[in-house]
Amino acid sequence: MDMQWAHARALAGYNGRIEGPVVGFLQTAFAESWLETTGIAVGGDDYFPRLDNVGSVRAQIVKSSPLGGSFQNYVLFLLSTNSAKKSVLITNPYFIPDGVMTDTLVRAAARGVRVAILTPGTIDNRFLYTASRNHYGPLLLGGVVSRPTRFEHWLSDSGNGHR
């Protein structure tokens, strides 16, 4: 069995614990989204405990919401895919690549980067299912691997991984 797929299969439905300084960015994203949604500002020690400087994994958080952040995520996706040296693993049940994203993924695969997209076996919205598969022909012909998995219960983006 391909070890990357074994690892990817283990991630489908994965819940993890994040510790260290990057949690502060998650807390900020939560507080901003809460303020956008409710009009109530939250913060301080009562809401967010002190963060210990633990861990050795470098991480980055990019916030998006219906009110903003989509362009930043799009640019980050393109930059990180163009910078990937080993692999790009996308685990997003509603991944809808446009032409630029498709070309970027195909170029990454052409330079030897292992590009894989984990998709659900079914999607709860037929329109999204069709839209998400619109560019799969060029992706598959360009060396990008797509495998269905069982994470139909996910309702939102579980994240994208670039190395």
Order of alpha helices (4+ residues) and beta strands (2+ residues): alpha-alpha-alpha-beta-alpha-beta-alpha-alpha-beta-beta
